[in-house]
Amino acid sequence: MSSSSIVDRDKLVDQYHLIHDFNSGEEFDSQKLSEIQNDSNRQDYKKVLDDFLTHHLEKEMESFQTIHKSEHERHILVITKDQWLFRVSLKQWPDYKNIWTVDMYGGFPLSQ
Protein backbone atom coordinates (compact mmCIF):
# COMPACT_ATOMS: atom_id res chain seq x y z
CA MET A 1 0.00 0.00 0.00
CA SER A 2 1.34 3.39 -0.97
CA SER A 3 1.65 5.98 1.80
CA SER A 4 0.04 8.53 -0.54
CA SER A 5 -3.21 6.52 -0.46
CA ILE A 6 -3.44 6.54 3.34
CA VAL A 7 -5.83 9.07 4.84
CA ASP A 8 -4.47 10.62 8.03
CA ARG A 9 -7.68 10.76 10.05
CA ASP A 10 -5.83 12.11 13.09
CA LYS A 11 -4.84 15.16 11.03
CA LEU A 12 -8.46 15.60 9.94
CA VAL A 13 -9.65 15.50 13.56
CA ASP A 14 -6.96 18.05 14.51
CA GLN A 15 -8.15 20.33 11.68
CA TYR A 16 -11.76 19.79 12.77
CA HIS A 17 -10.91 21.11 16.22
CA LEU A 18 -9.39 24.26 14.67
CA ILE A 19 -12.77 25.36 13.33
CA HIS A 20 -14.05 28.08 15.65
CA ASP A 21 -15.93 30.32 13.23
CA PHE A 22 -19.50 29.05 12.95
CA ASN A 23 -22.56 29.95 10.94
CA SER A 24 -26.08 29.36 12.17
CA GLY A 25 -27.67 26.23 10.84
CA GLU A 26 -31.39 25.79 10.62
CA GLU A 27 -33.34 28.20 12.76
CA PHE A 28 -36.89 27.08 13.49
CA ASP A 29 -39.44 28.57 15.84
CA SER A 30 -41.80 26.31 17.80
CA GLN A 31 -44.47 26.53 15.10
CA LYS A 32 -42.08 25.33 12.39
CA LEU A 33 -40.74 22.58 14.67
CA SER A 34 -44.33 21.40 15.18
CA GLU A 35 -44.83 21.35 11.41
CA ILE A 36 -41.73 19.28 10.65
CA GLN A 37 -41.95 16.88 13.60
CA ASN A 38 -43.87 14.33 11.52
CA ASP A 39 -41.23 14.22 8.78
CA SER A 40 -39.68 10.76 9.24
CA ASN A 41 -36.44 11.95 7.56
CA ARG A 42 -36.00 14.38 10.45
CA GLN A 43 -35.74 11.49 12.90
CA ASP A 44 -32.56 10.21 11.24
CA TYR A 45 -29.61 12.52 11.88
CA LYS A 46 -27.76 11.09 8.87
CA LYS A 47 -30.56 12.13 6.52
CA VAL A 48 -30.71 15.60 8.09
CA LEU A 49 -26.95 15.96 7.69
CA ASP A 50 -26.99 14.85 4.05
CA ASP A 51 -29.97 17.07 3.21
CA PHE A 52 -28.33 20.11 4.80
CA LEU A 53 -25.04 19.59 2.97
CA THR A 54 -26.77 18.93 -0.35
CA HIS A 55 -29.42 21.64 -0.33
CA HIS A 56 -28.08 24.37 1.96
CA LEU A 57 -24.35 24.18 1.27
CA GLU A 58 -24.61 22.62 -2.21
CA LYS A 59 -21.92 20.08 -1.33
CA GLU A 60 -21.79 16.30 -1.72
CA MET A 61 -20.56 14.29 1.24
CA GLU A 62 -17.66 11.94 0.75
CA SER A 63 -17.50 10.81 4.39
CA PHE A 64 -18.54 11.76 7.89
CA GLN A 65 -17.69 10.76 11.42
CA THR A 66 -19.27 11.57 14.75
CA ILE A 67 -16.60 13.20 16.90
CA HIS A 68 -18.75 13.75 19.99
CA LYS A 69 -22.29 12.90 21.01
CA SER A 70 -24.39 13.49 24.05
CA GLU A 71 -28.03 12.80 24.83
CA HIS A 72 -29.43 15.37 22.37
CA GLU A 73 -26.42 16.57 20.36
CA ARG A 74 -24.00 15.27 17.77
CA HIS A 75 -20.85 16.96 16.54
CA ILE A 76 -19.80 15.59 13.18
CA LEU A 77 -16.71 15.89 10.98
CA VAL A 78 -17.71 15.94 7.31
CA ILE A 79 -15.47 15.69 4.25
CA THR A 80 -17.05 16.69 0.95
CA LYS A 81 -16.19 15.37 -2.49
CA ASP A 82 -14.72 18.76 -3.42
CA GLN A 83 -12.36 18.44 -0.42
CA TRP A 84 -13.91 20.71 2.18
CA LEU A 85 -13.85 19.85 5.88
CA PHE A 86 -16.93 20.82 7.89
CA ARG A 87 -17.72 20.76 11.58
CA VAL A 88 -21.48 20.31 11.91
CA SER A 89 -23.44 20.35 15.17
CA LEU A 90 -26.83 18.67 15.22
CA LYS A 91 -29.49 19.11 17.88
CA GLN A 92 -32.24 16.64 18.75
CA TRP A 93 -35.61 17.93 19.93
CA PRO A 94 -37.26 15.51 22.43
CA ASP A 95 -40.38 17.70 22.65
CA TYR A 96 -40.88 17.37 18.88
CA LYS A 97 -40.75 13.59 18.34
CA ASN A 98 -36.94 13.55 18.59
CA ILE A 99 -36.36 15.27 15.26
CA TRP A 100 -32.89 16.55 14.38
CA THR A 101 -31.87 19.99 13.14
CA VAL A 102 -28.53 21.51 12.20
CA ASP A 103 -27.60 23.88 15.00
CA MET A 104 -24.39 25.35 13.52
CA TYR A 105 -21.60 24.60 11.10
CA GLY A 106 -18.21 25.84 9.99
CA GLY A 107 -15.73 24.71 7.41
CA PHE A 108 -12.76 25.37 5.18
CA PRO A 109 -11.07 23.81 2.15
CA LEU A 110 -8.59 21.06 2.92
CA SER A 111 -5.00 21.80 2.04
CA GLN A 112 -3.25 19.32 -0.17
ZIDALIN-V443229 format. One record per helix or strand of 3 or more residues. SS is the DSSP state (hx for helix, st for strand). FROM is the first residue (numbers start at 1). TO is the last residue. If there is no record, write none. Layout:
SS:FROM:TO + SS:FROM:TO
This chain:
hx:3:5 + hx:9:17 + hx:30:36 + hx:40:43 + hx:45:56 + st:61:70 + st:73:80 + st:84:93 + hx:94:96 + st:99:109
